Amino acid sequence: MGIFNLKKPVKEPLPEPLPMPEPVKSEPVQESKDDYAKLKFDLMLSEIENVKAQMQMINERLKMIEKKIDQRTTIRYV
C-alpha cells in the first residue's frame, strides 16, 4: 500500500434512530403572592448588601489615595 489508498471504504448503513420521547406535561407550580413578594424582598436585600460592600471598597481606596496625597510634600504642576 502506498500513501494514497484508492479503494473506497465500504459504507455501513446507519442504525435506526431511537424514537423521540413524548414531553412530560407537568402542572405549573403556582406560588402565592406572599411567596413572590418575599423572594423579591430577599433579592432587594442582597442587592443592598452588594452596594454596601462596594461602597466600603471605594471608601478604603479613597483613604489610601488621601494618605498618599498627605505623604507628598509638594505637588508638581506640569
C-alpha positions in Angstrom: 0.0 0.0 0.0 1.2 3.4 -0.8 0.5 6.8 0.7 -2.8 7.1 -1.2 -5.4 4.4 -0.7 -7.6 4.5 -3.8 -10.1 1.9 -2.6 -13.2 3.5 -1.1 -14.2 2.1 2.3 -17.5 0.1 2.4 -20.2 2.2 3.9 -22.2 0.5 6.6 -25.9 1.6 7.0 -26.6 3.9 9.9 -28.6 2.4 12.8 -32.2 3.4 13.0 -32.7 6.4 15.3 -34.5 6.0 18.6 -38.0 7.4 18.8 -38.3 10.8 20.4 -39.8 10.5 23.9 -43.0 12.5 24.4 -42.6 15.6 26.5 -43.8 15.2 30.1 -46.6 17.5 30.9 -46.4 18.9 34.4 -48.7 21.3 36.1 -47.2 24.7 36.7 -46.4 25.5 40.3 -48.5 28.4 41.5 -46.8 30.4 44.2 -48.8 32.8 46.2 -48.3 36.5 46.1 -46.7 36.4 49.5 -44.0 34.0 48.4 -43.3 36.2 45.3 -43.1 39.3 47.5 -40.8 37.5 49.9 -38.5 36.4 47.1 -38.4 39.9 45.6 -37.7 41.4 49.0 -34.8 39.0 49.6 -33.4 39.9 46.2 -33.5 43.6 47.0 -31.8 43.0 50.4 -29.0 41.1 48.7 -28.6 43.9 46.2 -28.4 46.5 49.0 -25.7 44.4 50.8 -23.8 44.2 47.5 -23.9 48.0 47.2 -22.7 48.4 50.8 -19.7 46.2 50.1 -18.9 48.2 47.0 -19.1 51.5 49.0 -16.8 50.1 51.7 -14.2 49.2 49.0 -14.5 52.7 47.5 -14.0 54.3 50.9 -10.9 52.2 51.6 -9.4 53.2 48.2 -10.2 56.8 48.9 -8.5 56.6 52.3 -5.4 55.2 50.6 -5.4 57.9 48.0 -5.8 60.6 50.7 -2.9 59.1 52.7 -0.6 59.1 49.6 -1.5 62.7 48.9 -0.8 63.7 52.5 2.6 62.0 52.3 3.7 64.1 49.4 5.3 67.3 50.4 5.0 69.2 47.2 2.7 68.9 44.2 4.2 69.4 40.8 2.0 71.0 38.2 3.1 70.4 34.7 
